[in-house]
């Protein structure tokens, strides 16, 4: 079971280019899609979910073509969009029951078992009779995850799944995804770097519809070893440090501030070496890409999905 993406391109009306010939192979396990807003993540996920037609190229999910074998692809999929519309007057159980029927889970006993299991996995089994309209944003997000895993999918696509979740909810989500991964494909899209670092075995970093990196986290961090530093500074030193170094993070400390920087050598007297993180690699990659010039014939998407 894997997802294969070849030369995938999406151009919206008006010439807005969201994907620029993307090539990716996504194996079983948790795969992170990381990138800023407008990088093409949502466009890619909607194409994989058969909700959007690509302009060129192809994608296959479990061997099925997303263009010509939509029904077969959908049999394998669980999908959580960034925004999921629930019927507010239905209870959590009724909402999942309705979605299960749409997903052709017709046997009443099987449907009940799957609904109860899904609600339990997202810690909503105590509120099954409450109307969805009374739920908090975090509870609605958990209900969205419950509907995505309802049919025990072989490929699970989650767009910003931790949005609206409190810290405890994020931990529960991470544990659930680790449990679900196994031999299935779990694609996790986010713009929050730490979410990917804590759970994904492999990742791709997108920007402006192009793939800047694909592979293991260790492959991304290895080139930065020996070039990442922490400098202890006073607040009035920050602007100077920004001039002298490539800054990847600024943090408060007990004595003032700490700044993470990238440099081949350290000239600051209060700088000391540290291990690279995904934040460091992500900032470095984005900075390098920002320095490059886009082809003049293409206009980048300001959003993944234009209005």
Secondary structure, DSSP 8 states (H G I E B T S, - for coil): --EEEEEEEEEETTTEEEEEEEEEEE-SEEEEEE--TTSSHHHHHHHHTTSS--SEEEEEETTEETTT-HHHHHHHEEEE-SS----TTSBHHHHHHHHHHHTT---HHHHHHHHHHHHHHTT-TT-TTSBGGG--HHHHHHHHHHHHTTT--SEEEEESTTTT--HHHHHHHHHHHHHHHTTSEEEEEES-HHHHHTT-SEEEEEETTEEEEEEEHHHHHHTTTT-EEEEEE-GGGHHHHHHHSEEEEEEEETTEEEEEEE-SS--STTEEE----HHHHHHHHHHHHHTS---TT-EE-SSSS--
